[in-house]
Amino acid sequence: MSDLAHPLMAVFGGTFDPFHGGHARLCELVLSYPEVAQLRLVPCQVPVLKQAAQATSEQRLAMLQRWADSGPGRDRLIIDSQELERSGPSYTLDTLRQLRRQFPHWQIVFVLGADAFAGMDHWHGMDQLIRETHFWVFGRGSQTVVAPKLPITQVDSLAQLGLQRSGLWVEGPSSGRDWASRDLRDDDRQWQAALPEPVQEYIQQHGLYRHGHKSLRDSQL
């Protein structure tokens, strides 16, 4: 029996520059859990701990929407543009507070990779963030999930997130191959295999990332 008395919203944020197969696989894993009533993808405007995106906000949003519209069973998937509509750096704390105001009766869990989780103690407003959400952590490839030195408690299942309002974390299964957007932008050999087809088509149509991928279109001929 689930302890979740309220619908569960999973929130997955990132630069998504571009959205690749690793992101898609993680989304599929999240949506494979029937407890998840909704998965919200939140592309960020100005990443605080990363380099600025190469594609524009509009382009990254369009790539996400094309992927979201491309397959069946997308009724639980929402593309949330709130960070793109705000000026200045994109802080997860601001986003989650806004979602709590919009959905006061929902249980919220923030989805992130093991690498981001390990460095989470450097995030803006971390003490307050722990009071706003739970965390669902996915390794990539053979990554080991290492918890940061923060006052958060690991539980064994999503159902146990209902035990309290926030401050818990649960480990998900590995999302597969260890792809990262920054690596894909620099490696033509991996580029096509790593991208969902709707995203690849959009990149070709709009000539994105061409300075690092001159052979992308030629390899399609």
BELGIJO-V683211 format. One record per helix or strand of 2 or more residues. SS is the DSSP state (@ for helix, = for strand). FROM is the first residue (numbers start at 0). LEN is the number of residues. If there is no record, write none. Layout:
ss=(SS | SS)
from=(FROM | FROM)
len=(LEN | LEN)
This chain:
ss=(= | @ | = | @ | = | @ | = | @ | @ | @ | = | = | @ | = | @ | @ | @ | @ | @)
from=(7 | 20 | 35 | 56 | 76 | 91 | 106 | 113 | 119 | 125 | 133 | 152 | 157 | 167 | 180 | 187 | 196 | 209 | 217)
len=(7 | 11 | 8 | 12 | 4 | 11 | 7 | 5 | 3 | 5 | 5 | 2 | 6 | 4 | 5 | 7 | 10 | 3 | 3)
